[in-house]
Amino acid sequence: MRRLRRAGVTSIAPYPVPGFAGLTMFFADFPISIDNIWSDSASPLADALDEAVAVAERWDVLRRLHSALMDMDQVAHAARELVTAKERGWPNVEDETKEIRKLNVLGEVLETGMVTMYARHFTGDRRLPGRWWPRGKRKLVHDRLIERRNTVVAHADETTERKLITLPTEGDGPPVTVIAEARQPMTEDDLREVVHHCKAMYARYSDAVLQLKSDLGIAASGEILGASAYDE
């Protein structure tokens, strides 16, 4: 029962269709049904629960992977937009117009959201199981994104990427100390790596989701891309 709760099962009920026997598990309001295949078993209840655990755990992984693949697509899209903006000259530190300052703020927020959206699948109680974490060459970009999340975005760790600096003052009168935050944005090369990395992770998770849907009898569209698309 602990494994069922850990997988997100909130309740179990008899199979709802007349003339059939089995179980229906509810993940909040989402039902997953299991046909009765234990009628000849010497321990039908134990076997039914074992099967329920196996199905629930596959469904739990499916939920996590489906969320991750959607976010990988969004992160890749955001990184592409930031690359385009940089190619057009953003941020222009020499131009202090109101419009440029607004773009600078929006760029920082977009980068923050991008890093946070990526990292959420590898932190916390609902993180992906370890076998679904990036590996091989994919791990290098992954580690940099997690480090940026931990030092620049989510925590106030000491880092050269984000710090307070003093600014010179001009004009008559006694000198005063003016401070501002200096935040180093991700480079174009870093962002291009993020695009490539997240597209590869999307392909890997997409294949896994298609297979899990097939195992669980859930309708799915698309085709298996294969390991070459993951570029690991």
GROMACS elastic network, one bead per residue, 0.5 to 0.9 nm:
[ bonds ]
;  ai    aj funct       b0    kb
    1     4     6  0.50269   500
    1     5     6  0.62681   500
    1     6     6  0.85245   500
    1    49     6  0.83251   500
    1    53     6  0.82188   500
    2     5     6  0.51362   500
    2     6     6  0.60297   500
    2     7     6  0.85688   500
    3     7     6  0.61536   500
    3     8     6  0.87677   500
    3     9     6  0.89157   500
    3    53     6  0.66068   500
    3    56     6  0.85994   500
    3    57     6  0.79877   500
    4     7     6  0.51171   500
    4     8     6  0.65444   500
    4     9     6  0.54519   500
    4    10     6  0.83022   500
    4    49     6  0.90000   500
    4    52     6  0.77651   500
    4    53     6  0.57236   500
    4    56     6  0.65103   500
    4    57     6  0.75862   500
    5     8     6  0.51112   500
    5     9     6  0.51265   500
    5    10     6  0.67575   500
    5    11     6  0.89400   500
    6     9     6  0.74303   500
    6    57     6  0.85421   500
    6    60     6  0.88655   500
    7    27     6  0.86333   500
    7    53     6  0.81825   500
    7    56     6  0.59486   500
    7    57     6  0.54773   500
    7    58     6  0.86307   500
    7    59     6  0.78590   500
    7    60     6  0.53580   500
    7    61     6  0.84031   500
    8    26     6  0.84971   500
    8    27     6  0.57728   500
    8    28     6  0.78676   500
    8    56     6  0.77614   500
    8    57     6  0.86395   500
    8    60     6  0.68654   500
    9    12     6  0.76905   500
    9    25     6  0.64524   500
    9    26     6  0.57117   500
    9    28     6  0.72246   500
    9    56     6  0.70774   500
    9    60     6  0.89392   500
   10    25     6  0.75990   500
   10    26     6  0.56780   500
   10    27     6  0.54853   500
   10    28     6  0.57548   500
   10    29     6  0.87554   500
   11    24     6  0.84423   500
   11    25     6  0.59444   500
   11    26     6  0.52844   500
   11    27     6  0.73911   500
   11    28     6  0.79500   500
   12    23     6  0.68006   500
   12    24     6  0.56924   500
   12    26     6  0.62061   500
   13    16     6  0.80057   500
   13    22     6  0.88065   500
   13    23     6  0.58750   500
   13    24     6  0.52431   500
   13    25     6  0.65065   500
   13    26     6  0.81576   500
   14    17     6  0.89496   500
   14    21     6  0.72732   500
   14    22     6  0.60456   500
   14    24     6  0.59218   500
   14    25     6  0.87680   500
   15    18     6  0.82047   500
   15    20     6  0.69842   500
   15    21     6  0.57086   500
   15    24     6  0.52705   500
   15    33     6  0.67012   500
   15    34     6  0.75759   500
   15    35     6  0.76193   500
   15    36     6  0.86913   500
   16    20     6  0.79967   500
   16    21     6  0.82740   500
   16    22     6  0.84573   500
   16    23     6  0.82347   500
   16    24     6  0.75512   500
   16    33     6  0.88448   500
   17    20     6  0.58469   500
   17    21     6  0.78546   500
   18    21     6  0.80463   500
   20    35     6  0.75419   500
   20    36     6  0.77052   500
   21    34     6  0.86645   500
   21    35     6  0.62369   500
   21    36     6  0.51646   500
   21    37     6  0.87243   500
   22    33     6  0.72763   500
   22    34     6  0.55208   500
   22    37     6  0.78230   500
   22    38     6  0.89155   500
   22    48     6  0.82901   500
   23    32     6  0.83725   500
   23    33     6  0.56476   500
   23    34     6  0.52012   500
   23    35     6  0.66595   500
   23    36     6  0.72833   500
   23    48     6  0.80845   500
   23    52     6  0.79742   500
   24    31     6  0.62667   500
   24    32     6  0.55375   500
   24    34     6  0.62042   500
   24    35     6  0.87207   500
   24    52     6  0.89083   500
   25    30     6  0.82081   500
   25    31     6  0.55900   500
   25    32     6  0.52266   500
   25    33     6  0.61933   500
   25    34     6  0.81668   500
   25    52     6  0.78084   500
   25    56     6  0.78977   500
   26    29     6  0.60524   500
   26    30     6  0.54313   500
   26    32     6  0.63665   500
   26    33     6  0.86680   500
   27    30     6  0.50381   500
   27    31     6  0.63306   500
   27    32     6  0.79025   500
   27    56     6  0.88062   500
   28    31     6  0.80882   500
   32    55     6  0.84535   500
   32    56     6  0.82750   500
   32    59     6  0.85073   500
   32   216     6  0.84577   500
   34    37     6  0.85614   500
   34    48     6  0.87900   500
   34    51     6  0.81816   500
   34    52     6  0.73832   500
   34    55     6  0.82082   500
   35    38     6  0.89591   500
   36    39     6  0.68650   500
   36    48     6  0.76981   500
   37    40     6  0.78636   500
   37    41     6  0.84540   500
   37    44     6  0.86845   500
   37    47     6  0.89179   500
   37    48     6  0.79963   500
   38    41     6  0.50844   500
   38    42     6  0.84420   500
   38    43     6  0.79682   500
   38    44     6  0.51057   500
   38    45     6  0.80453   500
   38    47     6  0.65956   500
   38    48     6  0.65740   500
   39    42     6  0.84683   500
   39    44     6  0.65055   500
   40    43     6  0.87158   500
   40    44     6  0.76297   500
   41    44     6  0.51293   500
   41    45     6  0.88530   500
   41    47     6  0.75385   500
   42    47     6  0.88879   500
   43    46     6  0.54990   500
   43    47     6  0.60995   500
   43    48     6  0.84956   500
   44    47     6  0.50821   500
   44    48     6  0.58528   500
   44    49     6  0.85257   500
   45    48     6  0.50345   500
   45    49     6  0.62026   500
   45    50     6  0.86039   500
   46    49     6  0.52058   500
   46    50     6  0.61869   500
   46    51     6  0.86868   500
   47    50     6  0.50170   500
   47    51     6  0.62054   500
   47    52     6  0.84936   500
   48    51     6  0.51922   500
   48    52     6  0.60881   500
   48    53     6  0.86589   500
   49    53     6  0.60891   500
   49    54     6  0.86210   500
   50    53     6  0.51612   500
   50    54     6  0.63763   500
   50    55     6  0.87771   500
   51    54     6  0.51031   500
   51    55     6  0.62076   500
   51    56     6  0.84586   500
   52    55     6  0.52061   500
   52    56     6  0.59102   500
   52    57     6  0.84734   500
   53    56     6  0.50611   500
   53    57     6  0.60395   500
   53    58     6  0.85751   500
   54    57     6  0.53395   500
   54    58     6  0.63379   500
   54    59     6  0.86898   500
   55    58     6  0.51670   500
   55    59     6  0.61367   500
   55    60     6  0.85667   500
   55   215     6  0.89199   500
   55   216     6  0.72799   500
   56    59     6  0.50119   500
   56    60     6  0.60516   500
   56    61     6  0.86772   500
   57    61     6  0.62842   500
   57    62     6  0.85310   500
   58    61     6  0.51983   500
   58    62     6  0.61420   500
   58    63     6  0.87386   500
   58   212     6  0.68816   500
   58   215     6  0.85073   500
   58   216     6  0.78829   500
   59    63     6  0.62066   500
   59    64     6  0.87107   500
   59   212     6  0.76666   500
   59   213     6  0.85221   500
   59   216     6  0.75994   500
   60    63     6  0.52200   500
   60    64     6  0.64532   500
   60    65     6  0.87033   500
   61    64     6  0.51704   500
   61    65     6  0.60207   500
   61    66     6  0.83933   500
   61   128     6  0.75812   500
   61   129     6  0.79030   500
   61   209     6  0.87525   500
   61   212     6  0.84216   500
   62    65     6  0.51518   500
   62    66     6  0.58577   500
   62    67     6  0.84668   500
   62   208     6  0.80335   500
   62   209     6  0.59530   500
   62   212     6  0.63253   500
   62   213     6  0.76074   500
   63    66     6  0.52541   500
   63    67     6  0.62742   500
   63    68     6  0.86266   500
   63   209     6  0.87186   500
   64    67     6  0.52813   500
   64    68     6  0.61759   500
   64    69     6  0.87540   500
   64   121     6  0.78525   500
   64   126     6  0.76197   500
   64   127     6  0.76015   500
   64   128     6  0.63411   500
   64   129     6  0.89997   500
   65    69     6  0.60589   500
   65    70     6  0.85768   500
   65   121     6  0.87883   500
   65   128     6  0.72627   500
   65   132     6  0.83839   500
   65   205     6  0.59945   500
   65   206     6  0.80313   500
   65   208     6  0.76539   500
   65   209     6  0.65562   500
   66    69     6  0.53090   500
   66    70     6  0.63658   500
   66    71     6  0.87315   500
   66   205     6  0.73213   500
   66   206     6  0.75978   500
   66   208     6  0.89702   500
   66   209     6  0.63512   500
   67    70     6  0.53323   500
   67    71     6  0.63183   500
   67    72     6  0.87211   500
   67   121     6  0.84032   500
   68    71     6  0.51117   500
   68    72     6  0.60659   500
   68    73     6  0.86885   500
   68   117     6  0.89703   500
   68   118     6  0.79861   500
   68   120     6  0.87662   500
   68   121     6  0.63426   500
   68   128     6  0.83758   500
   68   201     6  0.88206   500
   68   202     6  0.78310   500
   68   205     6  0.74135   500
   69    72     6  0.50297   500
   69    73     6  0.64005   500
   69    74     6  0.88026   500
   69   198     6  0.86825   500
   69   201     6  0.72527   500
   69   203     6  0.78820   500
   69   204     6  0.83852   500
   69   205     6  0.55865   500
   69   206     6  0.63899   500
   69   209     6  0.87012   500
   70    73     6  0.53140   500
   70    74     6  0.64953   500
   70    75     6  0.88427   500
   70   202     6  0.75619   500
   71    75     6  0.60210   500
   71    76     6  0.84782   500
   71   114     6  0.89353   500
   71   117     6  0.64271   500
   71   118     6  0.66587   500
   71   121     6  0.89474   500
   71   198     6  0.88187   500
   71   202     6  0.84520   500
   72    75     6  0.51467   500
   72    76     6  0.61472   500
   72    77     6  0.85824   500
   72   117     6  0.82343   500
   72   118     6  0.66794   500
   72   195     6  0.89497   500
   72   197     6  0.87896   500
   72   198     6  0.50642   500
   72   199     6  0.68318   500
   72   200     6  0.88690   500
   72   201     6  0.68005   500
   72   202     6  0.55838   500
   73    76     6  0.52462   500
   73    77     6  0.62595   500
   73    78     6  0.87670   500
   73   195     6  0.88848   500
   73   198     6  0.67396   500
   73   199     6  0.66605   500
   73   201     6  0.89276   500
   73   202     6  0.64020   500
   74    77     6  0.50395   500
   74    78     6  0.61926   500
   74    79     6  0.86208   500
   74   114     6  0.78884   500
   74   117     6  0.84283   500
   74   198     6  0.88659   500
   75    78     6  0.50661   500
   75    79     6  0.60976   500
   75    80     6  0.85597   500
   75   113     6  0.85191   500
   75   114     6  0.52591   500
   75   115     6  0.77235   500
   75   117     6  0.70596   500
   75   118     6  0.66758   500
   75   194     6  0.79762   500
   75   195     6  0.74764   500
   75   198     6  0.69424   500
   76    79     6  0.51515   500
   76    80     6  0.61999   500
   76    81     6  0.87206   500
   76   114     6  0.84640   500
   76   191     6  0.87063   500
   76   192     6  0.88216   500
   76   194     6  0.65916   500
   76   196     6  0.75382   500
   76   197     6  0.81126   500
   76   198     6  0.55989   500
   76   199     6  0.65039   500
   77    80     6  0.51615   500
   77    81     6  0.63633   500
   77    82     6  0.88289   500
   77   195     6  0.73613   500
   78    81     6  0.51026   500
   78    82     6  0.63420   500
   78    83     6  0.87392   500
   78   110     6  0.70695   500
   78   111     6  0.77239   500
   78   113     6  0.88866   500
   78   114     6  0.65122   500
   78   195     6  0.85232   500
   79    82     6  0.50904   500
   79    83     6  0.62404   500
   79    84     6  0.86927   500
   79   110     6  0.86994   500
   79   111     6  0.77152   500
   79   114     6  0.74358   500
   79   191     6  0.54448   500
   79   192     6  0.71114   500
   79   194     6  0.66901   500
   79   195     6  0.59493   500
   80    83     6  0.50728   500
   80    84     6  0.62612   500
   80    85     6  0.86741   500
   80   191     6  0.72456   500
   80   192     6  0.71676   500
   80   194     6  0.87998   500
   80   195     6  0.64977   500
   81    84     6  0.50920   500
   81    85     6  0.62308   500
   81    86     6  0.86890   500
   82    86     6  0.61643   500
   82    87     6  0.85784   500
   82    90     6  0.86543   500
   82   107     6  0.71574   500
   82   110     6  0.81170   500
   82   111     6  0.79113   500
   82   188     6  0.79388   500
   82   191     6  0.74262   500
   83    86     6  0.51189   500
   83    87     6  0.61702   500
   83    88     6  0.86963   500
   83   187     6  0.83482   500
   83   188     6  0.55422   500
   83   189     6  0.85111   500
   83   191     6  0.64347   500
   83   192     6  0.71011   500
   84    87     6  0.50950   500
   84    88     6  0.64128   500
   84    89     6  0.89510   500
   84    90     6  0.88796   500
   84   188     6  0.88926   500
   85    88     6  0.51279   500
   85    89     6  0.65998   500
   85    90     6  0.55115   500
   85    91     6  0.81085   500
   85   107     6  0.86510   500
   86    89     6  0.50374   500
   86    91     6  0.67430   500
   86   187     6  0.84967   500
   86   188     6  0.68848   500
   87    90     6  0.71812   500
   87   188     6  0.81355   500
   88    91     6  0.89210   500
   89    92     6  0.60744   500
   90    93     6  0.83656   500
   90   100     6  0.81770   500
   90   103     6  0.78566   500
   90   104     6  0.75335   500
   90   107     6  0.86386   500
   91    94     6  0.88632   500
   91    95     6  0.87307   500
   91   100     6  0.74686   500
   91   101     6  0.86754   500
   91   103     6  0.76347   500
   91   104     6  0.60247   500
   91   107     6  0.83615   500
   91   185     6  0.89667   500
   92    95     6  0.55580   500
   92    96     6  0.80453   500
   92   100     6  0.71904   500
   92   104     6  0.84490   500
   93    96     6  0.69336   500
   93   100     6  0.86171   500
   95   100     6  0.66997   500
   95   101     6  0.83687   500
   96    99     6  0.81807   500
   96   100     6  0.63058   500
   96   101     6  0.63398   500
   97   100     6  0.53449   500
   97   101     6  0.63074   500
   97   102     6  0.86890   500
   98   101     6  0.51461   500
   98   102     6  0.62033   500
   98   103     6  0.87214   500
   99   102     6  0.51118   500
   99   103     6  0.63078   500
   99   104     6  0.87057   500
  100   103     6  0.50003   500
  100   104     6  0.61562   500
  100   105     6  0.86980   500
  101   104     6  0.50346   500
  101   105     6  0.63579   500
  101   106     6  0.86979   500
  102   105     6  0.51910   500
  102   106     6  0.62039   500
  102   107     6  0.85581   500
  103   106     6  0.50051   500
  103   107     6  0.59636   500
  103   108     6  0.85626   500
  104   107     6  0.51261   500
  104   108     6  0.63024   500
  104   109     6  0.87264   500
  105   108     6  0.51861   500
  105   109     6  0.62627   500
  105   110     6  0.86275   500
  106   109     6  0.50830   500
  106   110     6  0.60625   500
  106   111     6  0.85662   500
  107   110     6  0.50709   500
  107   111     6  0.61400   500
  107   112     6  0.85093   500
  107   185     6  0.86102   500
  108   111     6  0.51562   500
  108   112     6  0.60654   500
  108   113     6  0.85981   500
  108   183     6  0.86572   500
  108   185     6  0.73132   500
  109   113     6  0.61152   500
  109   114     6  0.84761   500
  110   113     6  0.51542   500
  110   114     6  0.60404   500
  110   115     6  0.86724   500
  111   115     6  0.61795   500
  111   116     6  0.84878   500
  111   185     6  0.79983   500
  111   186     6  0.80079   500
  112   115     6  0.53687   500
  112   116     6  0.60967   500
  112   117     6  0.84891   500
  112   149     6  0.80792   500
  112   152     6  0.85922   500
  112   153     6  0.60065   500
  112   154     6  0.87107   500
  113   116     6  0.50857   500
  113   117     6  0.58638   500
  113   118     6  0.84673   500
  113   153     6  0.88405   500
  114   117     6  0.52395   500
  114   118     6  0.62842   500
  114   119     6  0.87132   500
  115   118     6  0.52356   500
  115   119     6  0.61420   500
  115   120     6  0.86581   500
  115   145     6  0.63367   500
  115   146     6  0.77692   500
  115   148     6  0.74343   500
  115   149     6  0.60395   500
  115   153     6  0.76315   500
  116   119     6  0.51650   500
  116   120     6  0.60575   500
  116   145     6  0.89324   500
  116   146     6  0.88152   500
  116   149     6  0.64217   500
  116   153     6  0.74466   500
  116   154     6  0.77377   500
  117   120     6  0.55863   500
  117   121     6  0.77422   500
  118   121     6  0.64211   500
  118   122     6  0.79974   500
  118   142     6  0.89428   500
  118   145     6  0.78104   500
  118   146     6  0.83759   500
  118   198     6  0.86900   500
  119   122     6  0.54210   500
  119   123     6  0.64903   500
  119   142     6  0.86551   500
  119   145     6  0.72355   500
  119   146     6  0.60115   500
  119   149     6  0.69460   500
  120   123     6  0.54511   500
  120   124     6  0.73338   500
  120   126     6  0.86270   500
  120   127     6  0.70282   500
  121   124     6  0.79582   500
  121   126     6  0.73617   500
  121   128     6  0.57810   500
  121   133     6  0.89761   500
  122   126     6  0.82480   500
  122   128     6  0.59817   500
  122   129     6  0.85080   500
  122   130     6  0.87041   500
  122   133     6  0.74778   500
  122   146     6  0.83682   500
  123   126     6  0.74132   500
  123   127     6  0.52498   500
  123   128     6  0.82414   500
  124   127     6  0.56006   500
  125   128     6  0.89731   500
  126   129     6  0.87062   500
  127   130     6  0.86130   500
  128   131     6  0.80394   500
  128   132     6  0.62346   500
  128   133     6  0.70244   500
  129   132     6  0.57947   500
  129   133     6  0.72240   500
  130   133     6  0.53499   500
  130   134     6  0.88391   500
  131   134     6  0.83409   500
  131   135     6  0.89388   500
  132   135     6  0.85729   500
  132   204     6  0.88524   500
  132   205     6  0.81137   500
  133   139     6  0.80887   500
  133   142     6  0.87317   500
  134   137     6  0.82476   500
  134   138     6  0.53261   500
  134   139     6  0.50086   500
  134   140     6  0.86234   500
  134   141     6  0.88953   500
  134   142     6  0.66734   500
  134   201     6  0.75191   500
  134   232     6  0.83013   500
  135   138     6  0.53020   500
  135   140     6  0.82969   500
  135   142     6  0.87418   500
  135   232     6  0.66507   500
  136   139     6  0.56284   500
  136   140     6  0.78113   500
  136   231     6  0.88441   500
  136   232     6  0.52552   500
  137   140     6  0.58433   500
  137   141     6  0.78006   500
  137   231     6  0.78479   500
  137   232     6  0.55088   500
  138   141     6  0.59447   500
  138   142     6  0.64185   500
  138   143     6  0.88855   500
  138   197     6  0.63517   500
  138   200     6  0.83770   500
  138   201     6  0.82988   500
  138   230     6  0.85672   500
  138   231     6  0.77160   500
  138   232     6  0.58669   500
  139   143     6  0.59644   500
  139   144     6  0.86190   500
  139   232     6  0.87479   500
  140   143     6  0.53117   500
  140   144     6  0.64968   500
  140   145     6  0.88757   500
  141   144     6  0.51606   500
  141   145     6  0.62948   500
  141   146     6  0.87136   500
  141   190     6  0.83703   500
  141   193     6  0.69750   500
  141   194     6  0.67907   500
  141   197     6  0.69629   500
  142   145     6  0.52098   500
  142   146     6  0.62392   500
  142   147     6  0.85737   500
  142   194     6  0.84724   500
  142   197     6  0.80319   500
  143   146     6  0.51494   500
  143   147     6  0.60307   500
  143   148     6  0.85422   500
  144   147     6  0.50473   500
  144   148     6  0.61118   500
  144   149     6  0.85638   500
  145   148     6  0.50729   500
  145   149     6  0.61559   500
  145   150     6  0.86241   500
  145   194     6  0.83927   500
  146   150     6  0.61526   500
  146   151     6  0.86412   500
  147   150     6  0.50393   500
  147   151     6  0.60431   500
  147   152     6  0.80311   500
  148   151     6  0.52717   500
  148   152     6  0.52415   500
  148   153     6  0.64945   500
  148   154     6  0.84570   500
  148   161     6  0.87328   500
  149   152     6  0.57758   500
  149   154     6  0.54702   500
  149   155     6  0.74827   500
  150   153     6  0.63334   500
  150   154     6  0.54708   500
  150   155     6  0.54339   500
  150   156     6  0.81119   500
  150   157     6  0.74346   500
  151   154     6  0.67855   500
  151   155     6  0.55048   500
  151   156     6  0.62811   500
  151   157     6  0.50029   500
  151   158     6  0.70096   500
  151   159     6  0.63804   500
  151   161     6  0.82753   500
  151   162     6  0.85111   500
  152   155     6  0.64917   500
  152   156     6  0.68901   500
  152   157     6  0.73145   500
  152   158     6  0.86908   500
  152   159     6  0.72471   500
  152   161     6  0.67353   500
  152   162     6  0.63074   500
  152   183     6  0.85369   500
  153   156     6  0.78292   500
  154   157     6  0.89507   500
  156   159     6  0.84194   500
  158   161     6  0.87778   500
  158   162     6  0.80831   500
  158   163     6  0.79604   500
  159   162     6  0.59215   500
  159   163     6  0.69802   500
  160   163     6  0.63196   500
  160   183     6  0.84228   500
  160   184     6  0.81146   500
  161   182     6  0.77578   500
  161   183     6  0.56581   500
  161   185     6  0.77968   500
  162   181     6  0.69743   500
  162   182     6  0.56693   500
  162   184     6  0.62855   500
  163   180     6  0.84230   500
  163   181     6  0.55969   500
  163   182     6  0.54579   500
  163   183     6  0.66109   500
  164   179     6  0.64630   500
  164   180     6  0.55357   500
  164   182     6  0.59393   500
  164   183     6  0.86675   500
  165   178     6  0.83979   500
  165   179     6  0.54747   500
  165   180     6  0.55060   500
  165   181     6  0.60981   500
  165   182     6  0.64740   500
  166   177     6  0.68363   500
  166   178     6  0.56081   500
  166   180     6  0.64307   500
  166   181     6  0.87537   500
  167   177     6  0.73041   500
  167   178     6  0.53760   500
  167   179     6  0.58422   500
  167   180     6  0.71957   500
  168   175     6  0.88201   500
  168   176     6  0.85991   500
  168   177     6  0.77346   500
  168   178     6  0.71377   500
  169   175     6  0.68197   500
  169   176     6  0.69348   500
  169   177     6  0.76463   500
  169   178     6  0.72656   500
  170   173     6  0.89600   500
  170   175     6  0.81888   500
  171   174     6  0.89445   500
  171   175     6  0.87764   500
  172   175     6  0.83683   500
  173   176     6  0.88885   500
  184   187     6  0.86393   500
  186   189     6  0.81847   500
  186   190     6  0.60240   500
  186   191     6  0.65519   500
  187   190     6  0.50965   500
  187   191     6  0.62422   500
  187   192     6  0.86398   500
  188   191     6  0.50889   500
  188   192     6  0.61240   500
  188   193     6  0.86124   500
  189   192     6  0.51182   500
  189   193     6  0.62628   500
  189   194     6  0.86886   500
  190   193     6  0.51664   500
  190   194     6  0.63450   500
  190   195     6  0.88596   500
  191   195     6  0.62918   500
  191   196     6  0.87499   500
  192   195     6  0.50569   500
  192   196     6  0.63460   500
  192   197     6  0.85245   500
  193   196     6  0.51752   500
  193   197     6  0.59368   500
  193   198     6  0.84872   500
  194   198     6  0.59326   500
  194   199     6  0.83816   500
  195   198     6  0.54075   500
  195   199     6  0.61453   500
  195   200     6  0.86589   500
  196   199     6  0.52745   500
  196   200     6  0.63010   500
  196   201     6  0.87430   500
  197   200     6  0.52257   500
  197   201     6  0.62312   500
  197   202     6  0.85758   500
  197   230     6  0.85520   500
  197   231     6  0.86808   500
  198   202     6  0.59060   500
  198   203     6  0.85230   500
  199   202     6  0.50098   500
  199   203     6  0.63379   500
  199   204     6  0.87971   500
  199   229     6  0.87861   500
  199   230     6  0.81780   500
  200   203     6  0.51286   500
  200   204     6  0.63574   500
  200   205     6  0.87349   500
  200   229     6  0.61319   500
  200   231     6  0.65212   500
  200   232     6  0.83981   500
  201   204     6  0.50207   500
  201   205     6  0.60934   500
  201   206     6  0.83192   500
  201   229     6  0.88483   500
  201   230     6  0.63369   500
  202   205     6  0.52340   500
  202   206     6  0.58516   500
  202   207     6  0.85939   500
  202   230     6  0.83022   500
  203   206     6  0.50301   500
  203   207     6  0.62826   500
  203   208     6  0.87392   500
  203   224     6  0.86941   500
  203   225     6  0.68297   500
  203   226     6  0.82360   500
  203   227     6  0.86355   500
  203   229     6  0.62803   500
  203   230     6  0.61813   500
  204   207     6  0.53967   500
  204   208     6  0.64909   500
  204   209     6  0.87985   500
  204   225     6  0.80335   500
  204   226     6  0.78478   500
  204   227     6  0.72912   500
  204   229     6  0.73729   500
  204   230     6  0.56803   500
  205   208     6  0.50186   500
  205   209     6  0.60406   500
  205   210     6  0.85775   500
  206   209     6  0.50905   500
  206   210     6  0.61961   500
  206   211     6  0.86625   500
  206   222     6  0.87952   500
  206   223     6  0.89215   500
  206   224     6  0.78134   500
  206   225     6  0.83095   500
  207   210     6  0.52391   500
  207   211     6  0.63256   500
  207   212     6  0.87115   500
  207   222     6  0.89344   500
  207   223     6  0.75951   500
  207   224     6  0.51896   500
  207   225     6  0.64608   500
  207   226     6  0.73003   500
  208   211     6  0.51613   500
  208   212     6  0.61352   500
  208   213     6  0.85670   500
  208   224     6  0.85232   500
  209   212     6  0.50855   500
  209   213     6  0.60385   500
  209   214     6  0.85199   500
  209   220     6  0.88378   500
  210   213     6  0.51942   500
  210   214     6  0.62569   500
  210   215     6  0.87306   500
  210   220     6  0.63823   500
  210   221     6  0.76600   500
  210   222     6  0.75643   500
  210   223     6  0.76654   500
  210   224     6  0.72873   500
  211   214     6  0.50921   500
  211   215     6  0.62421   500
  211   216     6  0.86943   500
  211   224     6  0.82554   500
  212   216     6  0.61316   500
  212   217     6  0.84964   500
  212   218     6  0.83398   500
  213   216     6  0.50944   500
  213   217     6  0.59576   500
  213   219     6  0.67167   500
  213   220     6  0.64682   500
  214   217     6  0.51419   500
  214   218     6  0.59990   500
  214   219     6  0.73389   500
  214   220     6  0.73628   500
  215   218     6  0.77553   500
  217   220     6  0.89987   500
  222   225     6  0.89863   500
  225   228     6  0.77075   500
  225   229     6  0.62689   500
  225   230     6  0.87277   500
  226   229     6  0.59544   500
  226   230     6  0.75910   500
  227   230     6  0.53082   500
  227   231     6  0.71126   500
  227   232     6  0.79763   500
  228   231     6  0.55791   500
  228   232     6  0.79175   500
  229   232     6  0.85317   500
